Amino acid sequence: MDEKYARLLLEYCLDSKNSKYVYVHYQEEVEEFIPYLEKEAKRLSIPLVLGKENPSQIREELDKTPLEQMKTKDIFSRKEWNKVAEEGGALLFLETVSEDVFSSVENEKFEELMRIRRTSKPIYDRKLMNKELSWCIAPYPSKYWAHLLFPTEENGYEKLKNILEQVCLLKENPLLAWKQELKQAKERATYLNSLSLKTLHYQNNLGTDFTVELPLGYQFSHAGEQDAFGENIMVNMPSYEVFTSPHYLKTEGTIYSSRPLYYQGRRIHNFYLVFKKGRVVEFHAEEGEDILRGIIEGEEASHYLGEIALVNDNSPISNTGLVFNTTLLDENASCHVALGSGFSESLIGGEKMTEEERYQRGINKGTTHVDFMIGTPDLKIEGITSNGKVIPIFENSNFFFLKNEK
């Protein structure tokens, strides 16, 4: 897996040739993968800069730092991402699941940590929105993650590694496999864009019943996109979604979560949100309600949706039958939505607009973006066109227009 994976990430998922270097953000649990990245980077003549994060060290500093002094400590911020963006570097984030060292931190301090992380990288955020830098987030197994998923199996780590190899399409020719997968995603997005949809109506037996309105000039996109240099890159590895941003003021109804949401290692489960005129006006979680409150009340933008994403239930991640405990994978097994900032590519020509121009067109703006899963086996989505025609989009959690696909 490792050699193929390193090659895929550096040669296809990142636009390495137009970046001055690749900055790798990772934790110690995935250290074994770093030599493979270094070897591949050397072959491609790509400078590699390693940015290892130590959550235990951050926790120690958190314990001894008064709340009012936290913003003065660089260890809590993401300032280094600004530097990479300014210098023309690409960013590779290696995602894993590790022990939650912040579980006993008081909520006020944890929320301040999240606020500092969100607001300390404005240059990175701006260049990201305008597609002026290359980035990718990709999973890698840890022994803790494997034990969490397979607590009674001695070979759990190898099993998880094999599953990630499978869902990242690394078994044979990854480059060819992803080109084919993204070709299909493009065809789905093109079809949705041809319908002149005005609204989407979601329903399932959990109690989800809501409608979103799409902004004028909307477009669905997928993870294989073009950066500022016109190069195709893949910002999520793996990705099985097509997505857009709804008009942030025009969501009505109730949304129930279908999978647990892990936010910075903390679990939120069995929750719902009620929207009126786009804004969350009521919410409840059986588990992690304080964390959910912290997300929603962290800033005004987090009261509104910034993304709706459609994911076929018949997909490699969903077909594993696992809940992976990380949004990167779980969101690609299920239709999902996100609170917070929207996407420039959700409008035709959106990358050439200012943030304020996009906002006036209905694209939410903020410093946070939190996805949560809403897909269930019985999920039904109907599209209503600008002339009132009702078009089935999803039936039993799969694209209706693919129902005869084998």
C-alpha beads as a LAMMPS data file, in Angstrom:
LAMMPS data file: protein, C-alpha beads

406 atoms
405 bonds

1 atom types
1 bond types

-500.0 500.0 xlo xhi
-500.0 500.0 ylo yhi
-500.0 500.0 zlo zhi

Masses

1 110.0

Atoms # bond

1 1 1 0.000 0.000 0.000
2 1 1 2.576 2.550 1.138
3 1 1 4.604 3.031 -2.047
4 1 1 1.504 3.291 -4.246
5 1 1 -0.156 5.605 -1.751
6 1 1 2.809 7.983 -1.524
7 1 1 2.986 8.167 -5.296
8 1 1 -0.746 8.799 -5.654
9 1 1 -0.772 11.574 -3.048
10 1 1 2.284 13.443 -4.322
11 1 1 1.812 12.909 -8.035
12 1 1 -1.969 13.088 -8.434
13 1 1 -3.744 14.435 -5.368
14 1 1 -1.389 17.397 -4.988
15 1 1 -0.230 19.796 -7.661
16 1 1 3.370 19.265 -6.627
17 1 1 5.026 20.519 -9.799
18 1 1 3.557 24.016 -9.389
19 1 1 4.232 24.159 -5.638
20 1 1 7.541 25.213 -4.099
21 1 1 7.383 22.397 -1.562
22 1 1 4.958 20.027 0.170
23 1 1 4.194 20.590 3.834
24 1 1 3.069 17.382 5.586
25 1 1 0.903 17.819 8.687
26 1 1 0.762 14.570 10.693
27 1 1 0.808 12.961 14.118
28 1 1 3.338 10.518 15.525
29 1 1 0.967 7.551 15.061
30 1 1 1.472 7.662 11.277
31 1 1 5.234 8.191 11.373
32 1 1 5.899 4.894 9.581
33 1 1 4.464 6.368 6.364
34 1 1 6.804 9.369 6.290
35 1 1 9.837 7.499 4.782
36 1 1 7.678 6.453 1.820
37 1 1 6.671 10.064 1.236
38 1 1 10.301 11.167 1.530
39 1 1 11.441 8.541 -0.967
40 1 1 8.737 9.497 -3.463
41 1 1 9.375 13.216 -2.979
42 1 1 13.068 12.643 -3.694
43 1 1 12.199 10.741 -6.887
44 1 1 9.986 13.626 -8.001
45 1 1 12.491 16.276 -6.848
46 1 1 9.884 17.783 -4.513
47 1 1 11.129 19.431 -1.296
48 1 1 9.263 18.020 1.714
49 1 1 8.695 19.943 4.958
50 1 1 7.473 17.899 7.919
51 1 1 5.061 19.378 10.424
52 1 1 4.521 16.819 13.175
53 1 1 1.829 17.721 15.692
54 1 1 2.013 16.427 19.256
55 1 1 -1.456 16.508 20.876
56 1 1 -0.055 15.507 24.286
57 1 1 2.322 18.467 24.231
58 1 1 -0.548 20.773 23.246
59 1 1 -2.606 19.359 26.116
60 1 1 0.209 19.959 28.616
61 1 1 0.500 23.571 27.471
62 1 1 -3.271 23.917 27.629
63 1 1 -3.359 22.784 31.249
64 1 1 -0.873 25.400 32.414
65 1 1 -2.075 28.322 30.275
66 1 1 -4.856 30.565 31.617
67 1 1 -7.795 30.980 29.256
68 1 1 -7.123 34.685 28.676
69 1 1 -3.512 33.974 27.628
70 1 1 -4.204 31.151 25.166
71 1 1 -4.241 33.422 22.120
72 1 1 -0.623 34.433 22.834
73 1 1 0.693 30.866 22.396
74 1 1 1.584 29.794 18.860
75 1 1 1.293 26.129 19.848
76 1 1 -2.502 26.495 19.836
77 1 1 -2.685 28.170 16.419
78 1 1 -2.423 27.189 12.761
79 1 1 -0.197 30.142 11.854
80 1 1 2.290 27.895 10.079
81 1 1 -0.374 27.155 7.439
82 1 1 -0.376 30.869 6.548
83 1 1 3.364 30.698 5.954
84 1 1 3.043 27.683 3.653
85 1 1 0.258 29.391 1.690
86 1 1 2.253 32.633 1.366
87 1 1 5.341 30.787 0.152
88 1 1 3.473 28.786 -2.496
89 1 1 3.679 25.429 -0.761
90 1 1 1.200 22.566 -1.018
91 1 1 -0.326 21.021 2.094
92 1 1 -0.825 17.325 2.765
93 1 1 -2.814 16.464 5.882
94 1 1 -2.521 12.865 7.063
95 1 1 -5.706 12.022 8.964
96 1 1 -5.832 9.305 11.600
97 1 1 -7.775 8.511 14.761
98 1 1 -5.767 8.776 17.964
99 1 1 -6.541 8.844 21.651
100 1 1 -8.525 11.929 22.650
101 1 1 -6.185 13.765 25.022
102 1 1 -8.607 16.699 25.206
103 1 1 -11.588 14.730 26.550
104 1 1 -11.326 16.128 30.085
105 1 1 -10.513 19.708 29.083
106 1 1 -13.160 22.141 30.281
107 1 1 -15.514 23.203 27.499
108 1 1 -14.583 26.879 27.647
109 1 1 -10.901 26.139 27.042
110 1 1 -11.640 23.586 24.337
111 1 1 -13.891 26.036 22.493
112 1 1 -11.191 28.718 22.726
113 1 1 -8.669 26.251 21.276
114 1 1 -11.038 25.596 18.368
115 1 1 -11.611 29.331 17.882
116 1 1 -7.869 30.034 17.764
117 1 1 -7.326 27.240 15.256
118 1 1 -10.154 28.544 13.054
119 1 1 -9.146 32.199 13.075
120 1 1 -5.332 32.016 13.019
121 1 1 -4.994 31.059 9.322
122 1 1 -6.723 33.799 7.266
123 1 1 -4.180 33.730 4.424
124 1 1 -4.503 29.972 4.093
125 1 1 -8.328 30.212 4.169
126 1 1 -8.429 32.931 1.513
127 1 1 -6.092 31.103 -0.855
128 1 1 -7.996 27.880 -0.252
129 1 1 -11.315 29.488 -1.172
130 1 1 -9.816 31.077 -4.297
131 1 1 -8.050 27.847 -5.317
132 1 1 -4.658 29.508 -5.094
133 1 1 -2.967 26.625 -3.320
134 1 1 -2.884 22.859 -3.537
135 1 1 -3.961 20.697 -0.603
136 1 1 -5.193 17.213 0.190
137 1 1 -6.393 15.403 3.290
138 1 1 -5.825 11.642 3.312
139 1 1 -6.288 8.845 5.871
140 1 1 -3.605 6.602 7.343
141 1 1 -4.129 3.871 9.954
142 1 1 -2.995 4.004 13.560
143 1 1 -2.917 1.153 16.052
144 1 1 -5.337 3.052 18.298
145 1 1 -7.795 3.466 15.420
146 1 1 -7.535 -0.229 14.535
147 1 1 -8.210 -1.263 18.132
148 1 1 -11.204 1.065 18.252
149 1 1 -12.729 -0.588 15.173
150 1 1 -11.615 -4.181 15.832
151 1 1 -11.049 -4.507 19.613
152 1 1 -10.957 -8.313 19.700
153 1 1 -8.814 -8.960 16.622
154 1 1 -5.064 -9.452 16.888
155 1 1 -4.475 -8.410 13.290
156 1 1 -6.740 -5.343 13.514
157 1 1 -4.069 -2.954 12.268
158 1 1 -3.383 -5.008 9.137
159 1 1 -7.136 -5.348 8.591
160 1 1 -7.663 -1.584 8.786
161 1 1 -4.720 -0.970 6.493
162 1 1 -6.186 -3.405 3.974
163 1 1 -9.597 -1.688 4.155
164 1 1 -8.025 1.738 3.575
165 1 1 -6.109 0.283 0.649
166 1 1 -9.422 -0.943 -0.721
167 1 1 -11.450 2.278 -0.286
168 1 1 -8.588 4.418 -1.600
169 1 1 -8.509 2.216 -4.732
170 1 1 -4.854 1.264 -4.265
171 1 1 -5.145 -2.429 -5.072
172 1 1 -4.161 -2.286 -8.743
173 1 1 -3.665 0.952 -10.702
174 1 1 -4.744 3.799 -8.389
175 1 1 -4.273 6.549 -10.955
176 1 1 -6.446 4.815 -13.534
177 1 1 -9.040 3.849 -10.904
178 1 1 -9.418 7.416 -9.635
179 1 1 -9.591 8.883 -13.122
180 1 1 -12.503 6.535 -13.797
181 1 1 -14.181 7.298 -10.454
182 1 1 -13.895 11.053 -10.960
183 1 1 -15.182 10.705 -14.520
184 1 1 -18.352 9.187 -13.038
185 1 1 -18.543 11.950 -10.415
186 1 1 -18.267 14.551 -13.151
187 1 1 -21.078 12.891 -15.109
188 1 1 -23.313 12.974 -12.009
189 1 1 -22.522 16.621 -11.343
190 1 1 -23.139 17.497 -14.992
191 1 1 -26.531 15.799 -14.884
192 1 1 -27.566 17.629 -11.697
193 1 1 -26.406 20.931 -13.181
194 1 1 -28.536 20.343 -16.267
195 1 1 -31.795 20.131 -14.297
196 1 1 -32.189 23.831 -13.425
197 1 1 -33.090 22.878 -9.864
198 1 1 -34.520 25.416 -7.470
199 1 1 -34.917 23.293 -4.336
200 1 1 -34.125 19.855 -2.924
201 1 1 -36.456 18.117 -0.469
202 1 1 -35.039 15.410 1.854
203 1 1 -37.051 12.825 3.810
204 1 1 -36.374 9.648 5.799
205 1 1 -37.847 7.631 8.658
206 1 1 -35.461 9.069 11.249
207 1 1 -37.503 12.250 11.050
208 1 1 -35.436 14.194 8.561
209 1 1 -37.750 16.423 6.550
210 1 1 -36.172 19.575 5.172
211 1 1 -35.852 21.670 2.051
212 1 1 -32.899 23.659 0.781
213 1 1 -32.996 26.241 -1.991
214 1 1 -30.066 26.491 -4.373
215 1 1 -28.639 29.905 -5.273
216 1 1 -29.024 31.279 -8.788
217 1 1 -26.133 30.066 -10.909
218 1 1 -25.471 27.055 -8.651
219 1 1 -23.311 24.183 -9.765
220 1 1 -22.475 20.797 -8.289
221 1 1 -18.770 19.915 -8.143
222 1 1 -16.630 16.969 -7.107
223 1 1 -13.248 16.409 -5.437
224 1 1 -11.265 16.201 -8.655
225 1 1 -11.046 19.879 -9.461
226 1 1 -8.702 22.332 -11.140
227 1 1 -6.411 24.607 -9.211
228 1 1 -5.191 28.064 -10.218
229 1 1 -2.704 26.497 -12.645
230 1 1 -5.394 24.491 -14.434
231 1 1 -4.071 21.244 -13.000
232 1 1 -6.433 18.506 -11.841
233 1 1 -6.054 17.805 -8.129
234 1 1 -8.011 15.789 -5.586
235 1 1 -8.546 17.555 -2.286
236 1 1 -10.022 14.558 -0.412
237 1 1 -8.626 11.059 -0.583
238 1 1 -10.888 9.148 -0.913
239 1 1 -13.938 10.988 -2.248
240 1 1 -17.216 9.622 -3.556
241 1 1 -19.363 12.752 -3.358
242 1 1 -20.778 15.485 -5.520
243 1 1 -21.516 18.679 -3.647
244 1 1 -22.669 22.267 -3.765
245 1 1 -23.598 25.075 -1.381
246 1 1 -27.247 25.874 -0.713
247 1 1 -28.506 29.422 -0.273
248 1 1 -27.612 29.896 3.368
249 1 1 -30.843 31.760 4.212
250 1 1 -33.175 29.222 2.623
251 1 1 -33.140 25.979 4.598
252 1 1 -36.403 24.945 6.276
253 1 1 -37.181 21.883 8.391
254 1 1 -35.519 19.257 10.570
255 1 1 -32.335 17.276 9.957
256 1 1 -31.386 14.163 11.965
257 1 1 -27.847 12.812 12.048
258 1 1 -27.408 9.239 10.814
259 1 1 -23.870 8.557 12.052
260 1 1 -21.825 9.823 14.993
261 1 1 -19.912 13.041 14.398
262 1 1 -16.363 13.106 15.755
263 1 1 -15.249 16.686 16.206
264 1 1 -11.613 17.077 17.214
265 1 1 -11.793 13.619 18.779
266 1 1 -15.041 14.282 20.664
267 1 1 -18.190 12.322 19.836
268 1 1 -21.620 13.812 19.097
269 1 1 -24.335 11.237 18.520
270 1 1 -28.073 11.014 17.846
271 1 1 -28.689 14.695 17.265
272 1 1 -31.043 16.857 15.272
273 1 1 -31.182 20.457 14.081
274 1 1 -34.255 22.547 13.261
275 1 1 -33.889 25.319 10.640
276 1 1 -36.054 28.356 9.984
277 1 1 -35.097 30.891 7.298
278 1 1 -31.788 29.082 7.002
279 1 1 -30.809 29.412 10.661
280 1 1 -30.557 26.725 13.342
281 1 1 -33.267 27.635 15.872
282 1 1 -33.286 24.394 17.879
283 1 1 -30.947 21.459 18.408
284 1 1 -30.489 18.483 20.685
285 1 1 -27.991 15.634 21.012
286 1 1 -28.298 12.524 23.169
287 1 1 -24.516 12.548 23.440
288 1 1 -22.158 15.524 23.143
289 1 1 -24.734 18.309 23.189
290 1 1 -22.248 20.749 24.744
291 1 1 -19.832 20.090 21.894
292 1 1 -22.613 20.576 19.349
293 1 1 -23.564 23.827 21.051
294 1 1 -19.941 24.959 20.857
295 1 1 -19.888 24.325 17.099
296 1 1 -23.174 26.112 16.402
297 1 1 -22.615 29.041 18.734
298 1 1 -18.928 29.414 17.894
299 1 1 -19.799 32.011 15.265
300 1 1 -22.896 33.253 13.474
301 1 1 -21.992 31.446 10.236
302 1 1 -22.202 28.081 12.006
303 1 1 -25.945 28.550 12.445
304 1 1 -26.335 28.127 8.658
305 1 1 -25.520 25.478 6.053
306 1 1 -22.522 25.815 3.762
307 1 1 -22.698 22.483 1.937
308 1 1 -24.994 19.718 0.780
309 1 1 -23.309 16.586 -0.573
310 1 1 -24.785 13.585 -2.347
311 1 1 -23.128 10.202 -1.865
312 1 1 -24.397 6.945 -3.335
313 1 1 -25.000 4.349 -0.612
314 1 1 -23.641 1.723 -3.000
315 1 1 -20.052 2.922 -2.677
316 1 1 -16.767 1.388 -1.463
317 1 1 -16.793 3.041 1.977
318 1 1 -20.457 2.423 2.709
319 1 1 -20.136 -1.190 1.559
320 1 1 -17.576 -1.921 4.296
321 1 1 -20.419 -1.587 6.815
322 1 1 -18.125 0.318 9.183
323 1 1 -18.449 3.608 11.003
324 1 1 -14.852 4.840 10.833
325 1 1 -15.098 7.514 13.549
326 1 1 -13.599 10.151 11.281
327 1 1 -15.551 12.531 9.065
328 1 1 -13.116 12.126 6.161
329 1 1 -14.308 8.564 5.586
330 1 1 -17.792 8.603 7.119
331 1 1 -18.911 11.564 5.008
332 1 1 -17.977 9.587 1.910
333 1 1 -20.257 6.748 2.950
334 1 1 -23.358 8.889 3.362
335 1 1 -25.156 11.948 2.107
336 1 1 -24.158 14.817 4.361
337 1 1 -24.464 18.522 4.996
338 1 1 -22.132 21.001 6.653
339 1 1 -22.552 23.932 8.969
340 1 1 -20.403 26.962 8.219
341 1 1 -18.601 28.281 5.192
342 1 1 -19.608 27.397 1.652
343 1 1 -17.560 26.938 -1.514
344 1 1 -16.569 29.343 -4.253
345 1 1 -16.976 26.595 -6.863
346 1 1 -20.652 26.219 -5.921
347 1 1 -21.414 29.188 -8.177
348 1 1 -20.605 29.398 -11.866
349 1 1 -17.637 31.781 -11.936
350 1 1 -17.552 31.872 -8.133
351 1 1 -13.756 31.698 -7.917
352 1 1 -13.552 35.081 -9.685
353 1 1 -15.950 36.739 -7.234
354 1 1 -15.020 38.341 -3.948
355 1 1 -16.158 36.656 -0.753
356 1 1 -18.713 39.429 -0.272
357 1 1 -20.072 38.957 -3.807
358 1 1 -20.523 35.237 -3.168
359 1 1 -22.179 36.010 0.160
360 1 1 -24.661 38.316 -1.528
361 1 1 -25.488 35.448 -3.894
362 1 1 -26.212 33.153 -0.935
363 1 1 -22.904 31.375 -0.232
364 1 1 -22.294 31.248 3.516
365 1 1 -19.031 32.716 4.806
366 1 1 -17.266 31.917 8.044
367 1 1 -14.142 30.380 9.574
368 1 1 -15.560 26.928 10.242
369 1 1 -16.949 24.057 8.170
370 1 1 -18.319 21.016 10.030
371 1 1 -19.795 18.108 8.074
372 1 1 -22.271 15.637 9.531
373 1 1 -23.918 12.609 8.003
374 1 1 -27.646 12.347 7.230
375 1 1 -27.885 9.436 4.775
376 1 1 -30.021 6.411 5.719
377 1 1 -31.077 3.333 3.697
378 1 1 -34.492 4.900 3.078
379 1 1 -33.346 8.435 2.250
380 1 1 -35.427 10.077 -0.458
381 1 1 -34.482 13.320 -2.190
382 1 1 -36.652 15.124 -4.725
383 1 1 -35.579 18.079 -6.818
384 1 1 -38.016 20.806 -7.784
385 1 1 -37.094 22.802 -10.872
386 1 1 -37.601 26.517 -11.412
387 1 1 -40.805 25.734 -13.365
388 1 1 -42.201 23.448 -10.639
389 1 1 -41.340 20.040 -12.090
390 1 1 -40.562 17.354 -9.472
391 1 1 -37.575 15.135 -10.340
392 1 1 -36.505 12.117 -8.220
393 1 1 -32.838 12.532 -7.266
394 1 1 -32.340 9.866 -4.557
395 1 1 -34.398 6.758 -3.834
396 1 1 -33.430 4.398 -0.992
397 1 1 -30.211 6.365 -0.515
398 1 1 -28.928 5.935 -4.070
399 1 1 -29.055 8.150 -7.133
400 1 1 -32.394 7.478 -8.808
401 1 1 -30.929 7.893 -12.287
402 1 1 -28.362 5.167 -11.538
403 1 1 -30.869 2.565 -10.319
404 1 1 -30.313 0.359 -13.347
405 1 1 -26.548 0.679 -13.151
406 1 1 -24.763 -2.602 -12.430

Bonds

1 1 1 2
2 1 2 3
3 1 3 4
4 1 4 5
5 1 5 6
6 1 6 7
7 1 7 8
8 1 8 9
9 1 9 10
10 1 10 11
11 1 11 12
12 1 12 13
13 1 13 14
14 1 14 15
15 1 15 16
16 1 16 17
17 1 17 18
18 1 18 19
19 1 19 20
20 1 20 21
21 1 21 22
22 1 22 23
23 1 23 24
24 1 24 25
25 1 25 26
26 1 26 27
27 1 27 28
28 1 28 29
29 1 29 30
30 1 30 31
31 1 31 32
32 1 32 33
33 1 33 34
34 1 34 35
35 1 35 36
36 1 36 37
37 1 37 38
38 1 38 39
39 1 39 40
40 1 40 41
41 1 41 42
42 1 42 43
43 1 43 44
44 1 44 45
45 1 45 46
46 1 46 47
47 1 47 48
48 1 48 49
49 1 49 50
50 1 50 51
51 1 51 52
52 1 52 53
53 1 53 54
54 1 54 55
55 1 55 56
56 1 56 57
57 1 57 58
58 1 58 59
59 1 59 60
60 1 60 61
61 1 61 62
62 1 62 63
63 1 63 64
64 1 64 65
65 1 65 66
66 1 66 67
67 1 67 68
68 1 68 69
69 1 69 70
70 1 70 71
71 1 71 72
72 1 72 73
73 1 73 74
74 1 74 75
75 1 75 76
76 1 76 77
77 1 77 78
78 1 78 79
79 1 79 80
80 1 80 81
81 1 81 82
82 1 82 83
83 1 83 84
84 1 84 85
85 1 85 86
86 1 86 87
87 1 87 88
88 1 88 89
89 1 89 90
90 1 90 91
91 1 91 92
92 1 92 93
93 1 93 94
94 1 94 95
95 1 95 96
96 1 96 97
97 1 97 98
98 1 98 99
99 1 99 100
100 1 100 101
101 1 101 102
102 1 102 103
103 1 103 104
104 1 104 105
105 1 105 106
106 1 106 107
107 1 107 108
108 1 108 109
109 1 109 110
110 1 110 111
111 1 111 112
112 1 112 113
113 1 113 114
114 1 114 115
115 1 115 116
116 1 116 117
117 1 117 118
118 1 118 119
119 1 119 120
120 1 120 121
121 1 121 122
122 1 122 123
123 1 123 124
124 1 124 125
125 1 125 126
126 1 126 127
127 1 127 128
128 1 128 129
129 1 129 130
130 1 130 131
131 1 131 132
132 1 132 133
133 1 133 134
134 1 134 135
135 1 135 136
136 1 136 137
137 1 137 138
138 1 138 139
139 1 139 140
140 1 140 141
141 1 141 142
142 1 142 143
143 1 143 144
144 1 144 145
145 1 145 146
146 1 146 147
147 1 147 148
148 1 148 149
149 1 149 150
150 1 150 151
151 1 151 152
152 1 152 153
153 1 153 154
154 1 154 155
155 1 155 156
156 1 156 157
157 1 157 158
158 1 158 159
159 1 159 160
160 1 160 161
161 1 161 162
162 1 162 163
163 1 163 164
164 1 164 165
165 1 165 166
166 1 166 167
167 1 167 168
168 1 168 169
169 1 169 170
170 1 170 171
171 1 171 172
172 1 172 173
173 1 173 174
174 1 174 175
175 1 175 176
176 1 176 177
177 1 177 178
178 1 178 179
179 1 179 180
180 1 180 181
181 1 181 182
182 1 182 183
183 1 183 184
184 1 184 185
185 1 185 186
186 1 186 187
187 1 187 188
188 1 188 189
189 1 189 190
190 1 190 191
191 1 191 192
192 1 192 193
193 1 193 194
194 1 194 195
195 1 195 196
196 1 196 197
197 1 197 198
198 1 198 199
199 1 199 200
200 1 200 201
201 1 201 202
202 1 202 203
203 1 203 204
204 1 204 205
205 1 205 206
206 1 206 207
207 1 207 208
208 1 208 209
209 1 209 210
210 1 210 211
211 1 211 212
212 1 212 213
213 1 213 214
214 1 214 215
215 1 215 216
216 1 216 217
217 1 217 218
218 1 218 219
219 1 219 220
220 1 220 221
221 1 221 222
222 1 222 223
223 1 223 224
224 1 224 225
225 1 225 226
226 1 226 227
227 1 227 228
228 1 228 229
229 1 229 230
230 1 230 231
231 1 231 232
232 1 232 233
233 1 233 234
234 1 234 235
235 1 235 236
236 1 236 237
237 1 237 238
238 1 238 239
239 1 239 240
240 1 240 241
241 1 241 242
242 1 242 243
243 1 243 244
244 1 244 245
245 1 245 246
246 1 246 247
247 1 247 248
248 1 248 249
249 1 249 250
250 1 250 251
251 1 251 252
252 1 252 253
253 1 253 254
254 1 254 255
255 1 255 256
256 1 256 257
257 1 257 258
258 1 258 259
259 1 259 260
260 1 260 261
261 1 261 262
262 1 262 263
263 1 263 264
264 1 264 265
265 1 265 266
266 1 266 267
267 1 267 268
268 1 268 269
269 1 269 270
270 1 270 271
271 1 271 272
272 1 272 273
273 1 273 274
274 1 274 275
275 1 275 276
276 1 276 277
277 1 277 278
278 1 278 279
279 1 279 280
280 1 280 281
281 1 281 282
282 1 282 283
283 1 283 284
284 1 284 285
285 1 285 286
286 1 286 287
287 1 287 288
288 1 288 289
289 1 289 290
290 1 290 291
291 1 291 292
292 1 292 293
293 1 293 294
294 1 294 295
295 1 295 296
296 1 296 297
297 1 297 298
298 1 298 299
299 1 299 300
300 1 300 301
301 1 301 302
302 1 302 303
303 1 303 304
304 1 304 305
305 1 305 306
306 1 306 307
307 1 307 308
308 1 308 309
309 1 309 310
310 1 310 311
311 1 311 312
312 1 312 313
313 1 313 314
314 1 314 315
315 1 315 316
316 1 316 317
317 1 317 318
318 1 318 319
319 1 319 320
320 1 320 321
321 1 321 322
322 1 322 323
323 1 323 324
324 1 324 325
325 1 325 326
326 1 326 327
327 1 327 328
328 1 328 329
329 1 329 330
330 1 330 331
331 1 331 332
332 1 332 333
333 1 333 334
334 1 334 335
335 1 335 336
336 1 336 337
337 1 337 338
338 1 338 339
339 1 339 340
340 1 340 341
341 1 341 342
342 1 342 343
343 1 343 344
344 1 344 345
345 1 345 346
346 1 346 347
347 1 347 348
348 1 348 349
349 1 349 350
350 1 350 351
351 1 351 352
352 1 352 353
353 1 353 354
354 1 354 355
355 1 355 356
356 1 356 357
357 1 357 358
358 1 358 359
359 1 359 360
360 1 360 361
361 1 361 362
362 1 362 363
363 1 363 364
364 1 364 365
365 1 365 366
366 1 366 367
367 1 367 368
368 1 368 369
369 1 369 370
370 1 370 371
371 1 371 372
372 1 372 373
373 1 373 374
374 1 374 375
375 1 375 376
376 1 376 377
377 1 377 378
378 1 378 379
379 1 379 380
380 1 380 381
381 1 381 382
382 1 382 383
383 1 383 384
384 1 384 385
385 1 385 386
386 1 386 387
387 1 387 388
388 1 388 389
389 1 389 390
390 1 390 391
391 1 391 392
392 1 392 393
393 1 393 394
394 1 394 395
395 1 395 396
396 1 396 397
397 1 397 398
398 1 398 399
399 1 399 400
400 1 400 401
401 1 401 402
402 1 402 403
403 1 403 404
404 1 404 405
405 1 405 406
